[in-house]
């Protein structure tokens, strides 16, 4: 049940230090904490790696068969932008493990998808194919590069990234001039973004989420809309450390 683009979106803005560690908690009303995520960004010698590990807790852990997820992006930093060479998504429960690996060929503008599925004791499958679209970003690098993509006095954007819409990678982002109702719920100041991933995430119908970026460029809170069995779920920054 648990998917973590929500957590990935909370990691917006970590682009200035060499090593950043952060922990986020995802909560829902009286149920309390339903997931945690540990995030790591390392920049060295013109290269980068981003790692996100997510663990379900409480009721969510029970309903999802101890769902764990791992997201990783590796590549180079060119002209201040993160350029992915490989993007990996792993979802694992007590019953199965699914891994998707995407290899970017920016010169020829194609992306190879390699997928392994293993349902313990029942089957294993391995497939390999080119995606029917090209995108210069994965979801992690899109968020890290976002500040460079935003334009003055423009509030609505359509981007393409591996991990967005399954058919074409489409991701819609809106900078909210007046967050109104969402700000009343999250109760923090900052830059409010509305992100529509155009796919089901975290059991949310459209993958609609809201992210608040603080003055230091680190996102502090987020809200994921319309999660099946839960409704709206809130994620919060618990701790962070930055090493030059």
C-alpha positions in Angstrom: 0.0 0.0 0.0 2.7 2.4 0.9 4.6 4.2 -1.9 7.0 7.0 -1.3 6.9 9.7 -4.0 5.4 11.6 -1.1 8.6 11.3 0.8 10.7 12.0 -2.3 8.8 15.3 -2.7 9.6 16.3 0.8 13.3 16.2 -0.1 13.1 19.2 -2.4 15.8 21.8 -2.1 18.8 19.9 -0.8 21.2 21.2 -3.5 23.8 23.3 -1.7 25.8 21.0 0.6 27.9 17.9 -0.1 26.2 15.5 2.3 22.7 15.9 3.7 20.8 13.4 5.9 17.2 13.8 6.7 14.4 11.8 8.4 10.7 12.3 7.8 7.7 10.9 9.5 4.3 10.3 7.8 1.3 10.5 10.1 -2.5 10.1 9.9 -4.7 11.5 12.6 -5.4 9.1 15.5 -3.4 6.3 13.8 -0.2 8.3 14.4 2.9 7.3 12.5 2.3 5.1 9.5 5.8 5.4 7.8 9.3 6.9 8.2 11.9 7.7 5.6 15.6 8.2 5.7 17.1 10.3 3.0 20.7 10.9 2.0 22.3 13.1 -0.6 26.0 12.9 -1.4 27.8 15.2 -3.9 31.5 14.5 -4.7 33.8 15.2 -7.6 31.0 16.2 -9.9 28.9 13.2 -9.2 25.9 12.7 -6.9 23.9 9.9 -5.3 20.5 10.2 -3.7 19.1 7.4 -1.5 15.7 7.2 0.1 14.7 4.2 2.3 11.1 3.9 3.6 9.6 1.7 6.3 5.9 1.3 7.1 4.8 1.4 10.7 1.8 0.5 12.8 -1.5 -0.2 11.0 0.1 0.6 7.7 2.8 -2.0 8.3 0.2 -4.7 9.1 -2.0 -3.9 6.1 0.9 -3.7 3.7 2.7 -6.9 4.9 5.7 -4.9 6.2 6.1 -2.8 3.1 9.6 -1.3 2.6 10.7 0.8 -0.3 14.1 2.0 -1.7 14.7 4.7 -4.2 18.1 5.6 -5.6 19.4 8.0 -8.3 23.0 8.2 -9.4 24.6 10.4 -12.0 26.6 13.6 -12.6 26.2 17.3 -11.8 26.5 19.4 -14.9 26.1 23.2 -15.0 24.5 23.0 -11.6 21.9 20.4 -12.7 21.6 16.8 -11.6 21.8 14.5 -14.6 20.8 10.9 -13.9 22.6 7.9 -15.2 20.5 5.3 -13.3 17.3 5.4 -11.3 16.2 2.4 -9.1 12.9 1.7 -7.4 12.5 -1.3 -5.1 9.3 -2.4 -3.3 9.5 -5.3 -0.9 7.0 -7.0 1.5 7.0 -10.3 3.3 5.4 -11.8 0.1 7.3 -10.3 -2.8 10.1 -8.1 -4.1 9.8 -5.9 -7.2 12.7 -3.9 -8.6 12.7 -1.5 -11.5 16.0 -0.1 -12.8 16.2 2.6 -15.5 19.4 3.3 -17.4 19.6 6.7 -19.2 21.3 7.2 -22.5 21.1 11.0 -22.9 23.2 11.1 -26.1 20.7 8.9 -28.0 17.7 10.1 -25.9 16.5 6.7 -24.8 16.0 4.9 -21.4 16.3 1.2 -20.8 14.0 -0.3 -18.2 15.0 -3.5 -16.5 12.4 -5.1 -14.2 12.7 -8.1 -11.8 9.7 -9.5 -10.0 9.9 -12.2 -7.4 6.9 -13.6 -5.6 8.6 -15.8 -3.0 8.0 -19.5 -3.7 5.8 -18.8 -6.7 7.6 -17.1 -9.6 10.4 -14.9 -10.8 10.3 -12.7 -13.9 13.0 -10.6 -15.7 12.1 -8.2 -18.5 14.1 -5.6 -20.4 12.8 -2.9 -22.8 13.2 0.7 -23.9 10.7 3.1 -22.6 8.4 4.7 -25.3 9.5 8.1 -24.1 12.6 10.0 -23.1 13.0 12.3 -20.1 16.1 14.1 -19.0 15.1 13.7 -15.3 13.9 11.0 -12.9 11.6 12.1 -10.1 14.4 12.8 -7.7 16.5 14.9 -10.1 13.4 16.8 -11.2 12.8 17.9 -7.6 16.5 18.8 -7.1 16.6 20.7 -10.3 13.2 22.4 -9.8 14.4 25.8 -8.6 16.4 26.2 -11.8 13.3 25.3 -13.9 10.9 27.8 -12.3 10.4 31.1 -14.0 9.4 34.5 -12.5 5.6 35.2 -12.6 4.9 31.7 -14.0 2.9 29.4 -11.7 1.9 26.3 -13.7 4.4 23.8 -15.2 4.3 20.4 -17.1 7.5 18.4 -16.7 8.5 14.8 -17.7 10.5 12.5 -15.5 10.9 8.7 -15.1 8.7 7.8 -12.2 5.9 10.2 -13.2 3.0 9.1 -15.3 3.7 5.5 -16.5 2.9 6.2 -20.1 4.9 9.4 -20.7 6.5 10.5 -17.4 4.2 13.5 -17.1 4.3 15.5 -13.9 2.3 18.7 -13.3 3.5 21.3 -10.7 1.9 24.5 -9.6 3.4 27.2 -7.4 0.6 28.3 -5.1 0.2 32.1 -4.8 -2.5 31.7 -2.1 -2.3 28.2 -0.4 -5.3 29.1 1.7 -7.0 25.9 2.9 -3.7 23.8 2.6 -1.8 26.3 4.7 -4.5 26.1 7.4 -3.9 22.4 7.6 -0.1 22.4 7.5 0.3 25.5 9.6 3.8 26.5 8.4 5.2 29.3 6.3 7.2 28.7 3.1 6.8 28.2 -0.6 3.8 26.0 -1.3 3.8 23.6 -4.3 1.0 21.4 -5.7 2.4 18.3 -7.4 0.2 16.0 -9.6 2.0 12.8 -10.6 -0.9 11.5 -12.7 -0.7 8.0 -11.2 -1.7 6.2 -8.1 0.8 6.7 -5.3 0.5 5.8 -1.7 -3.0 4.5 -2.7 -3.9 8.0 -3.7 -6.0 8.2 -6.9 -4.0 10.8 -8.8 -0.9 11.2 -6.7 -1.9 14.7 -5.7 0.4 16.2 -3.0 1.3 19.5 -1.5 4.9 20.4 -0.4 6.1 23.4 1.7 9.7 24.5 1.2 11.3 26.5 4.0 13.6 29.5 3.8 16.7 27.3 3.9 15.5 25.4 0.8 14.6 22.3 2.8 11.0 21.1 2.6 9.4 21.0 6.0 5.9 19.5 5.5 3.8 17.8 2.9 0.3 16.5 2.4 -0.9 13.7 0.2 -4.6 13.8 -0.8 -7.2 11.1 -0.8 -5.4 8.0 0.3 -7.6 4.9 0.3 -8.7 3.9 3.8 -6.8 6.9 5.3 -7.9 10.2 3.6 -5.2 12.9 3.7 -1.8 12.0 5.1 0.8 14.5 6.4 4.6 14.2 6.3 6.9 16.2 8.5 10.7 16.8 8.7 11.9 15.2 12.0 15.7 15.8 11.8 18.4 16.9 9.4 22.1 17.2 9.3 24.3 19.0 6.7 28.0 18.4 6.2 30.1 20.7 4.0 
